[in-house]
Amino acid sequence: MTPDQAAVRQAIAANQQAELLRELQAAHQIIRNVLGLLSVSQKNVLAERNARDGVDGEGITRAHEREAVIQRAGGVA
């Protein structure tokens, strides 16, 4: 691989990382917005389904886990 090819690959990887970070930040905000609309009983159902599907975490929406990944990637949660 030439230095130019390596630079192109690195730029592509950086762009992909930035795109993934933006999507994760958008999903984080969307989830917070939805939580604000749910009743307590709806939040309980959500927690049960997340546990059933093996995607439960520290909270019902894995907000802390998401925030940690966003911060490690250089973003703001």
C-alpha positions as CSV (number, residue, x, y, z in Angstrom):
1,M,0.0,0.0,0.0
2,T,1.3,3.4,-0.9
3,P,1.4,6.3,1.5
4,D,-1.4,8.0,-0.6
5,Q,-3.6,4.9,-0.4
6,A,-3.0,4.7,3.4
7,A,-4.0,8.4,3.8
8,V,-7.2,7.7,1.8
9,R,-8.0,4.7,3.9
10,Q,-7.4,6.7,7.1
11,A,-9.6,9.6,5.9
12,I,-12.4,7.1,5.0
13,A,-12.2,5.5,8.4
14,A,-12.2,8.9,10.1
15,N,-15.3,10.0,8.1
16,Q,-17.1,6.7,9.0
17,Q,-16.3,7.2,12.7
18,A,-17.6,10.7,12.6
19,E,-20.8,9.6,10.8
20,L,-21.4,6.8,13.3
21,L,-20.8,9.2,16.2
22,R,-23.4,11.6,14.8
23,E,-25.9,8.8,14.4
24,L,-25.3,7.6,17.9
25,Q,-25.7,11.1,19.3
26,A,-29.0,11.5,17.3
27,A,-30.3,8.2,18.6
28,H,-29.4,9.2,22.1
29,Q,-31.5,12.3,21.8
30,I,-34.4,10.5,20.2
31,I,-34.5,8.0,22.9
32,R,-34.5,10.7,25.6
33,N,-37.3,12.4,23.7
34,V,-39.4,9.2,23.6
35,L,-38.8,8.6,27.3
36,G,-40.3,12.0,28.0
37,L,-43.5,10.9,26.3
38,L,-43.9,7.5,27.9
39,S,-46.0,6.8,31.0
40,V,-44.5,4.9,33.9
41,S,-46.3,1.8,32.9
42,Q,-45.0,2.1,29.3
43,K,-41.5,2.5,30.7
44,N,-41.9,-0.6,32.7
45,V,-43.0,-2.5,29.6
46,L,-40.0,-1.2,27.7
47,A,-37.7,-2.3,30.5
48,E,-39.2,-5.8,30.4
49,R,-38.8,-6.1,26.7
50,N,-35.3,-4.9,26.8
51,A,-34.4,-7.5,29.4
52,R,-36.2,-10.2,27.4
53,D,-34.2,-9.3,24.3
54,G,-30.9,-9.2,26.3
55,V,-30.3,-5.5,25.7
56,D,-30.9,-4.2,29.2
57,G,-28.2,-2.3,31.0
58,E,-27.8,0.1,33.8
59,G,-31.1,1.8,32.9
60,I,-34.0,0.9,30.7
61,T,-32.4,2.6,27.7
62,R,-28.7,2.0,28.3
63,A,-28.2,5.7,28.5
64,H,-25.1,5.5,30.6
65,E,-23.5,2.9,28.3
66,R,-24.3,5.1,25.3
67,E,-23.0,8.2,26.9
68,A,-19.7,6.5,27.7
69,V,-19.3,5.3,24.1
70,I,-20.1,8.8,22.8
71,Q,-17.5,10.4,25.1
72,R,-14.8,7.8,24.2
73,A,-15.5,8.6,20.5
74,G,-14.9,12.3,21.2
75,G,-18.5,13.4,21.2
76,V,-20.7,15.1,23.7
77,A,-23.7,13.2,25.1
